[in-house]
Amino acid sequence: MMPTMRTATQDIHGNPTQMTFGVQMLIFANIAAYVIEYVFHYPLSRFGALRVNWWTTFSFWQLVTYQFIHQGIGHLFSNMMGLYFLGPETERTLGTNRFFALYFLSGILGGLGWSLLSPYGSCIGASGAVFGVLGAYAALYPKRELILIFMPFVPIKAWLFVLLLGAYEFMHTLAGPGGHIANAAHLGGGIAGYIYATIIGRPDILHKIKEKFRPKGNPPVSRAEIDRILDKAAQQGMHSLTSRERDLLKRAGKQ
């Protein structure tokens, strides 16, 4: 279940929760699925919930359909509130197509994580996907302040909130399955969303990482070494130079 929250910088940055197309479609789809199952009593969970052994029946669609099925109105409301508050700004930064990819990829990887770590049962809900949006939000706006609905007037940085929430989900995942909360799905979705947004929305971070691990340039070739190689070439011919000496000459020409 997704903790409900709002941004603490709404008055400064305008209205970050102004609805976007992707968020509207996802909220509509989740509410529609809830109405179909609980109002019209069509058993979507019977074939749409993610079963722990879904791969034995090749039920690949369950990795997607489980994201639109909720256990009750509270479960649905919590997830949609998280999507409503954090989704629009994330979608505007990534673009609608990439936002959809983020949402479903997080939900799918969260479902995979849950099915690998859970020995029994089934999983439903958009929490894995919404945790992916939360992870992406923290990657895109790490210093943005959030205010939790159940802790009003206490703003917390997005990166810190995600770190604490991730630690909570990680500890409960290590403790093993129990209760009705799919902690492994939350953790997997959040990690997937953070990594996705870092790769797509924060290329500056990847550039810094590449620069850090990129091999340092070769030291400049000394003038004395070049003179020695040139003298050797003049006396014995270019064919007498070793591959290393030829390489040093090329490097000297570029200095």
Secondary structure, DSSP 8 states (H G I E B T S, - for coil): ----EEETTHHHHS-TT---HHHHHHHHHHHHHHHHHHTS---HHHHHSEETTGGGGT-TTHHHHGGG--SSHHHHHHHHHHHHHHHHHHHHHH-HHHHHHHHHHHHHHHHHHHHHH-SS-EE-SSHHHHHHHHHHHHHH-TT-EEEETTSTT-EEEHHHHHHHHHHHHHHHHHT-S-TT--HHHHHHHHHHHHHHHHHHH-HHHHHHHHHHHS--------HHHHHHHHHHHHHH-GGGS-HHHHHHHHHHHH-
